[in-house]
Amino acid sequence: MLYLLTSWNINTSSTLHY
């Protein structure tokens, strides 16, 4: 669960960054 949240958070940050 925590891993999924972290992964989603990083994925969202990457999308916003680019």
PQR file with spaces between the fields and no chain letter, atoms N, CA, C, O and H, PARSE charges and radii, in Angstrom:
ATOM       1  N    MET     1       0.846   -1.208    0.000 -0.4000 1.5000
ATOM       2  CA   MET     1       0.000    0.000    0.000 -0.0000 2.0000
ATOM       3  C    MET     1       0.883    1.260    0.000  0.5500 1.7000
ATOM       4  O    MET     1       0.761    2.126   -0.866 -0.5500 1.4000
ATOM       5  N    LEU     2       1.742    1.329    0.965 -0.4000 1.5000
ATOM       6  CA   LEU     2       2.606    2.512    1.055 -0.0000 2.0000
ATOM       7  C    LEU     2       3.438    2.662   -0.217  0.5500 1.7000
ATOM       8  O    LEU     2       3.646    3.768   -0.717 -0.5500 1.4000
ATOM       9  H    LEU     2       1.841    0.626    1.669  0.4000 1.0000
ATOM      10  N    TYR     3       3.906    1.527   -0.724 -0.4000 1.5000
ATOM      11  CA   TYR     3       4.723    1.557   -1.936 -0.0000 2.0000
ATOM      12  C    TYR     3       3.935    2.139   -3.106  0.5500 1.7000
ATOM      13  O    TYR     3       4.462    2.930   -3.889 -0.5500 1.4000
ATOM      14  H    TYR     3       3.737    0.630   -0.317  0.4000 1.0000
ATOM      15  N    LEU     4       2.677    1.743   -3.217 -0.4000 1.5000
ATOM      16  CA   LEU     4       1.836    2.256   -4.308 -0.0000 2.0000
ATOM      17  C    LEU     4       1.643    3.760   -4.175  0.5500 1.7000
ATOM      18  O    LEU     4       1.698    4.489   -5.165 -0.5500 1.4000
ATOM      19  H    LEU     4       2.248    1.101   -2.581  0.4000 1.0000
ATOM      20  N    LEU     5       1.419    4.215   -2.967 -0.4000 1.5000
ATOM      21  CA   LEU     5       1.221    5.651   -2.755 -0.0000 2.0000
ATOM      22  C    LEU     5       2.490    6.415   -3.117  0.5500 1.7000
ATOM      23  O    LEU     5       2.437    7.463   -3.760 -0.5500 1.4000
ATOM      24  H    LEU     5       1.374    3.623   -2.163  0.4000 1.0000
ATOM      25  N    THR     6       3.622    5.877   -2.697 -0.4000 1.5000
ATOM      26  CA   THR     6       4.886    6.550   -3.002 -0.0000 2.0000
ATOM      27  C    THR     6       5.125    6.580   -4.504  0.5500 1.7000
ATOM      28  O    THR     6       5.510    7.604   -5.068 -0.5500 1.4000
ATOM      29  H    THR     6       3.664    5.026   -2.175  0.4000 1.0000
ATOM      30  N    SER     7       4.890    5.434   -5.141 -0.4000 1.5000
ATOM      31  CA   SER     7       5.096    5.346   -6.581 -0.0000 2.0000
ATOM      32  C    SER     7       4.182    6.333   -7.305  0.5500 1.7000
ATOM      33  O    SER     7       4.618    7.030   -8.222 -0.5500 1.4000
ATOM      34  H    SER     7       4.578    4.602   -4.682  0.4000 1.0000
ATOM      35  N    TRP     8       2.921    6.392   -6.896 -0.4000 1.5000
ATOM      36  CA   TRP     8       1.968    7.308   -7.536 -0.0000 2.0000
ATOM      37  C    TRP     8       2.403    8.755   -7.326  0.5500 1.7000
ATOM      38  O    TRP     8       2.313    9.580   -8.235 -0.5500 1.4000
ATOM      39  H    TRP     8       2.566    5.827   -6.151  0.4000 1.0000
ATOM      40  N    ASN     9       2.881    9.054   -6.103 -0.4000 1.5000
ATOM      41  CA   ASN     9       3.329   10.405   -5.798 -0.0000 2.0000
ATOM      42  C    ASN     9       4.516   10.783   -6.673  0.5500 1.7000
ATOM      43  O    ASN     9       4.555   11.888   -7.213 -0.5500 1.4000
ATOM      44  H    ASN     9       2.955    8.383   -5.364  0.4000 1.0000
ATOM      45  N    ILE    10       5.471    9.895   -6.818 -0.4000 1.5000
ATOM      46  CA   ILE    10       6.643   10.171   -7.658 -0.0000 2.0000
ATOM      47  C    ILE    10       6.209   10.320   -9.112  0.5500 1.7000
ATOM      48  O    ILE    10       6.697   11.196   -9.825 -0.5500 1.4000
ATOM      49  H    ILE    10       5.440    8.997   -6.379  0.4000 1.0000
ATOM      50  N    ASN    11       5.297    9.466   -9.543 -0.4000 1.5000
ATOM      51  CA   ASN    11       4.816    9.517  -10.924 -0.0000 2.0000
ATOM      52  C    ASN    11       4.131   10.864  -11.182  0.5500 1.7000
ATOM      53  O    ASN    11       4.345   11.475  -12.229 -0.5500 1.4000
ATOM      54  H    ASN    11       4.901    8.754   -8.964  0.4000 1.0000
ATOM      55  N    THR    12       3.325   11.320  -10.254 -0.4000 1.5000
ATOM      56  CA   THR    12       2.642   12.604  -10.411 -0.0000 2.0000
ATOM      57  C    THR    12       3.655   13.743  -10.425  0.5500 1.7000
ATOM      58  O    THR    12       3.544   14.668  -11.229 -0.5500 1.4000
ATOM      59  H    THR    12       3.151   10.824   -9.404  0.4000 1.0000
ATOM      60  N    SER    13       4.635   13.674   -9.542 -0.4000 1.5000
ATOM      61  CA   SER    13       5.655   14.718   -9.493 -0.0000 2.0000
ATOM      62  C    SER    13       6.410   14.774  -10.813  0.5500 1.7000
ATOM      63  O    SER    13       6.696   15.857  -11.323 -0.5500 1.4000
ATOM      64  H    SER    13       4.725   12.922   -8.889  0.4000 1.0000
ATOM      65  N    SER    14       6.729   13.616  -11.363 -0.4000 1.5000
ATOM      66  CA   SER    14       7.449   13.569  -12.638 -0.0000 2.0000
ATOM      67  C    SER    14       6.602   14.203  -13.734  0.5500 1.7000
ATOM      68  O    SER    14       7.103   14.981  -14.545 -0.5500 1.4000
ATOM      69  H    SER    14       6.496   12.737  -10.948  0.4000 1.0000
ATOM      70  N    THR    15       5.328   13.870  -13.752 -0.4000 1.5000
ATOM      71  CA   THR    15       4.442   14.430  -14.781 -0.0000 2.0000
ATOM      72  C    THR    15       4.368   15.941  -14.647  0.5500 1.7000
ATOM      73  O    THR    15       4.408   16.653  -15.650 -0.5500 1.4000
ATOM      74  H    THR    15       4.921   13.238  -13.093  0.4000 1.0000
ATOM      75  N    LEU    16       4.261   16.432  -13.437 -0.4000 1.5000
ATOM      76  CA   LEU    16       4.182   17.875  -13.224 -0.0000 2.0000
ATOM      77  C    LEU    16       5.521   18.528  -13.552  0.5500 1.7000
ATOM      78  O    LEU    16       5.567   19.635  -14.090 -0.5500 1.4000
ATOM      79  H    LEU    16       4.228   15.853  -12.622  0.4000 1.0000
ATOM      80  N    HIS    17       6.596   17.842  -13.228 -0.4000 1.5000
ATOM      81  CA   HIS    17       7.927   18.391  -13.492 -0.0000 2.0000
ATOM      82  C    HIS    17       8.130   18.579  -14.995  0.5500 1.7000
ATOM      83  O    HIS    17       8.583   19.629  -15.449 -0.5500 1.4000
ATOM      84  H    HIS    17       6.559   16.943  -12.792  0.4000 1.0000
ATOM      85  N    TYR    18       7.787   17.542  -15.753 -0.4000 1.5000
ATOM      86  CA   TYR    18       7.938   17.639  -17.202 -0.0000 2.0000
ATOM      87  C    TYR    18       6.757   18.403  -17.718  0.5500 1.7000
ATOM      88  O    TYR    18       6.645   18.625  -18.924 -0.5500 1.4000
ATOM      89  H    TYR    18       7.419   16.688  -15.384  0.4000 1.0000
